[in-house]
Amino acid sequence: MPERSSSILSVSSEITPLRRVLIHSPDSGLGKVVPSMAQDWLFEDIIHLDTIRRKEYDYFVKVLMYFLDRERIQGRLEEIDSLVANRAFYKPGAEGFHRSDKVLELQEMLQDVLADAYIRDRLLASVCAIEGCAYSLQQSMQGLSPESLAQTFITGTRDDQRMIFPPLPNLIFTRDIGIVINQHILLNRPARKARYREALLMKYIFFNHPVFAHSRDKILEIPDTLQHFLLPLDSDEARVTLEGGDVMVVAPQHVLIGVSERTSIDAARQAIMMLFERGIVEKATLVQIPKKREYMHIDTLFTQVKRNVWVMLGHFSRNPGRQEFPGLLSSSPFDKRKEDPLRILQFHRNAPSQPLSFEHLEDLLDDISRNDLGAREETMFICSGNNEFPFDAREQWTDSCNLLALREGVVLGYDRNDKTIEAFRQNGFHTIGVQELINQFEAGTLDPDHVRDTLILMPSAELSRARGGFHCMSMPLYRDHF
């Protein structure tokens, strides 16, 4: 199994410089999503695979490389892109794949783990069990190479192009499969059956890959509700579910956990108790949002840009604005907060039975900026769609609030969210298309270390239709400390 340069995990912030991250490039399984199964597989639409790879996601890999592992790409871009026919640099399993130890690829890590025959046999049996495979099919896969078996587990398709499992189109959203909290890893418990195999694959990676060798005693798993199997299958009490999009490490001693369509109240409660019992954090804030598809996780409603800057959906702000509707409602302003309440409770390790409540999301975020992070400037809120209806809702749907900070003030977002981009500019941020930025890096006219207060605009025609932004598509493994 190839060695990687470091096994240290540490994430205690959303905005300090990102040094190591786990991603998964769009695989052929995305190209097999059919309309009749799209919603079961948590997709709203079918996506054009070649476009999402070459014209969109590959730029994500490029920009991560320039910021995290520059030596592997600087000065080589013309050579790398000349191999456009097979995309070897970007394609896991290809001979020319980058194999970065800073920008880690999930499929490559799975291949590494499957090189161990004992682990391979156990994982194959486990996958076949949850997928209900015939024993003869399981036996037929025992001779596959680690590369072929990893691809089969992820895409559902064998070398002979026979499709034997459903694809895992959501695997590009690596944030959801686990989250690093300080030096610990909190494993997810997916809310939908479509993601069960993802959780199993990641469990084997976390417990067996060298990158996580020093963290195996720091992996946190949330158990099911006691005697859950006696409860009705559709009972909320029977479901203990948690996804990483509902977990934010906003300060070294403070974690936010959302209760949402994908994360249950019992899972949030158990996670908070576990974090407190092990002394991992001193403060945990529970953010309960409406269980609606358009919200999904808390990171679809807000993410952090700087110590004192947040992007959020104004729908949940203190002053959501008056929105006039035509016809019957034209004379009555419609207050969305009454329709979609937000509940916030903050628990302290030394007094868990005496939670502090926040009435508004801004109050919580302002408290984090001032009291957890020591921001001296006034807390600034940049709203989705510049808080104008209907652009606020439209652009939140295409992940205007789901931004990934490469370092404080430097974030990745979709280029289609025009009104949100306008709001960033109005608040003093520079905006630049990723191609122009990369050209400047290659020409040496701009150093990634010198980029400040910038929203990097990423191509988004197909990626945004997958219903996840760059916060969703990244699992930070190491960030610098404050």
ChimeraX attribute file (.defattr): number of C-alpha atoms within 10 A of each C-alpha:
attribute: neighborCount
match mode: 1-to-1
recipient: residues
	/A:1	12
	/A:2	10
	/A:3	11
	/A:4	14
	/A:5	11
	/A:6	14
	/A:7	16
	/A:8	14
	/A:9	20
	/A:10	21
	/A:11	28
	/A:12	24
	/A:13	28
	/A:14	24
	/A:15	27
	/A:16	22
	/A:17	21
	/A:18	24
	/A:19	21
	/A:20	25
	/A:21	21
	/A:22	21
	/A:23	22
	/A:24	23
	/A:25	22
	/A:26	22
	/A:27	22
	/A:28	18
	/A:29	22
	/A:30	22
	/A:31	17
	/A:32	22
	/A:33	20
	/A:34	14
	/A:35	13
	/A:36	8
	/A:37	15
	/A:38	15
	/A:39	13
	/A:40	12
	/A:41	20
	/A:42	17
	/A:43	19
	/A:44	14
	/A:45	16
	/A:46	17
	/A:47	20
	/A:48	14
	/A:49	17
	/A:50	14
	/A:51	15
	/A:52	23
	/A:53	20
	/A:54	14
	/A:55	16
	/A:56	17
	/A:57	22
	/A:58	19
	/A:59	18
	/A:60	19
	/A:61	16
	/A:62	21
	/A:63	23
	/A:64	19
	/A:65	19
	/A:66	19
	/A:67	21
	/A:68	21
	/A:69	18
	/A:70	16
	/A:71	12
	/A:72	14
	/A:73	18
	/A:74	17
	/A:75	14
	/A:76	12
	/A:77	15
	/A:78	11
	/A:79	11
	/A:80	16
	/A:81	15
	/A:82	11
	/A:83	12
	/A:84	12
	/A:85	7
	/A:86	12
	/A:87	18
	/A:88	17
	/A:89	23
	/A:90	24
	/A:91	22
	/A:92	23
	/A:93	19
	/A:94	15
	/A:95	10
	/A:96	15
	/A:97	15
	/A:98	20
	/A:99	20
	/A:100	16
	/A:101	18
	/A:102	22
	/A:103	23
	/A:104	21
	/A:105	22
	/A:106	22
	/A:107	24
	/A:108	21
	/A:109	23
	/A:110	25
	/A:111	23
	/A:112	20
	/A:113	26
	/A:114	27
	/A:115	15
	/A:116	13
	/A:117	12
	/A:118	10
	/A:119	14
	/A:120	21
	/A:121	15
	/A:122	12
	/A:123	18
	/A:124	18
	/A:125	17
	/A:126	15
	/A:127	19
	/A:128	17
	/A:129	13
	/A:130	12
	/A:131	14
	/A:132	10
	/A:133	14
	/A:134	10
	/A:135	11
	/A:136	8
	/A:137	11
	/A:138	15
	/A:139	12
	/A:140	9
	/A:141	15
	/A:142	15
	/A:143	9
	/A:144	13
	/A:145	14
	/A:146	21
	/A:147	18
	/A:148	17
	/A:149	23
	/A:150	25
	/A:151	23
	/A:152	23
	/A:153	24
	/A:154	23
	/A:155	24
	/A:156	20
	/A:157	21
	/A:158	18
	/A:159	11
	/A:160	6
	/A:161	9
	/A:162	10
	/A:163	15
	/A:164	15
	/A:165	20
	/A:166	20
	/A:167	25
	/A:168	23
	/A:169	25
	/A:170	23
	/A:171	26
	/A:172	22
	/A:173	25
	/A:174	27
	/A:175	25
	/A:176	29
	/A:177	25
	/A:178	25
	/A:179	26
	/A:180	25
	/A:181	28
	/A:182	23
	/A:183	17
	/A:184	19
	/A:185	23
	/A:186	22
	/A:187	22
	/A:188	28
	/A:189	28
	/A:190	22
	/A:191	17
	/A:192	12
	/A:193	12
	/A:194	17
	/A:195	20
	/A:196	17
	/A:197	23
	/A:198	23
	/A:199	18
	/A:200	17
	/A:201	22
	/A:202	19
	/A:203	17
	/A:204	17
	/A:205	21
	/A:206	21
	/A:207	17
	/A:208	19
	/A:209	21
	/A:210	21
	/A:211	21
	/A:212	20
	/A:213	14
	/A:214	14
	/A:215	17
	/A:216	15
	/A:217	11
	/A:218	15
	/A:219	17
	/A:220	18
	/A:221	15
	/A:222	19
	/A:223	12
	/A:224	17
	/A:225	15
	/A:226	10
	/A:227	8
	/A:228	14
	/A:229	10
	/A:230	8
	/A:231	14
	/A:232	11
	/A:233	11
	/A:234	8
	/A:235	9
	/A:236	13
	/A:237	16
	/A:238	19
	/A:239	22
	/A:240	24
	/A:241	24
	/A:242	32
	/A:243	28
	/A:244	28
	/A:245	30
	/A:246	26
	/A:247	28
	/A:248	25
	/A:249	21
	/A:250	23
	/A:251	24
	/A:252	20
	/A:253	17
	/A:254	23
	/A:255	24
	/A:256	21
	/A:257	27
	/A:258	29
	/A:259	28
	/A:260	25
	/A:261	22
	/A:262	25
	/A:263	29
	/A:264	23
	/A:265	20
	/A:266	20
	/A:267	24
	/A:268	27
	/A:269	16
	/A:270	17
	/A:271	20
	/A:272	25
	/A:273	15
	/A:274	17
	/A:275	20
	/A:276	19
	/A:277	12
	/A:278	9
	/A:279	12
	/A:280	19
	/A:281	22
	/A:282	19
	/A:283	22
	/A:284	27
	/A:285	24
	/A:286	23
	/A:287	22
	/A:288	23
	/A:289	21
	/A:290	18
	/A:291	16
	/A:292	12
	/A:293	13
	/A:294	17
	/A:295	19
	/A:296	23
	/A:297	30
	/A:298	28
	/A:299	24
	/A:300	26
	/A:301	24
	/A:302	26
	/A:303	25
	/A:304	27
	/A:305	28
	/A:306	23
	/A:307	27
	/A:308	23
	/A:309	22
	/A:310	22
	/A:311	23
	/A:312	30
	/A:313	26
	/A:314	28
	/A:315	22
	/A:316	20
	/A:317	20
	/A:318	13
	/A:319	13
	/A:320	16
	/A:321	16
	/A:322	13
	/A:323	16
	/A:324	14
	/A:325	12
	/A:326	9
	/A:327	7
	/A:328	7
	/A:329	11
	/A:330	11
	/A:331	10
	/A:332	12
	/A:333	12
	/A:334	16
	/A:335	15
	/A:336	16
	/A:337	15
	/A:338	9
	/A:339	9
	/A:340	14
	/A:341	14
	/A:342	17
	/A:343	17
	/A:344	21
	/A:345	17
	/A:346	19
	/A:347	20
	/A:348	18
	/A:349	18
	/A:350	10
	/A:351	10
	/A:352	16
	/A:353	9
	/A:354	12
	/A:355	15
	/A:356	12
	/A:357	15
	/A:358	18
	/A:359	14
	/A:360	16
	/A:361	20
	/A:362	20
	/A:363	16
	/A:364	17
	/A:365	24
	/A:366	21
	/A:367	17
	/A:368	19
	/A:369	25
	/A:370	16
	/A:371	11
	/A:372	16
	/A:373	18
	/A:374	12
	/A:375	17
	/A:376	11
	/A:377	11
	/A:378	11
	/A:379	19
	/A:380	18
	/A:381	23
	/A:382	24
	/A:383	26
	/A:384	33
	/A:385	26
	/A:386	22
	/A:387	22
	/A:388	18
	/A:389	16
	/A:390	10
	/A:391	17
	/A:392	22
	/A:393	19
	/A:394	15
	/A:395	21
	/A:396	24
	/A:397	22
	/A:398	24
	/A:399	29
	/A:400	33
	/A:401	31
	/A:402	30
	/A:403	28
	/A:404	24
	/A:405	24
	/A:406	22
	/A:407	22
	/A:408	21
	/A:409	22
	/A:410	23
	/A:411	24
	/A:412	22
	/A:413	26
	/A:414	27
	/A:415	21
	/A:416	18
	/A:417	24
	/A:418	16
	/A:419	19
	/A:420	28
	/A:421	26
	/A:422	16
	/A:423	19
	/A:424	22
	/A:425	15
	/A:426	12
	/A:427	14
	/A:428	10
	/A:429	17
	/A:430	16
	/A:431	20
	/A:432	14
	/A:433	14
	/A:434	20
	/A:435	16
	/A:436	12
	/A:437	20
	/A:438	19
	/A:439	13
	/A:440	14
	/A:441	19
	/A:442	18
	/A:443	12
	/A:444	12
	/A:445	9
	/A:446	14
	/A:447	14
	/A:448	16
	/A:449	10
	/A:450	6
	/A:451	14
	/A:452	14
	/A:453	18
	/A:454	20
	/A:455	26
	/A:456	23
	/A:457	21
	/A:458	23
	/A:459	21
	/A:460	21
	/A:461	18
	/A:462	20
	/A:463	24
	/A:464	20
	/A:465	18
	/A:466	22
	/A:467	21
	/A:468	23
	/A:469	25
	/A:470	26
	/A:471	26
	/A:472	23
	/A:473	26
	/A:474	21
	/A:475	24
	/A:476	28
	/A:477	26
	/A:478	24
	/A:479	22
	/A:480	15
	/A:481	15
	/A:482	11
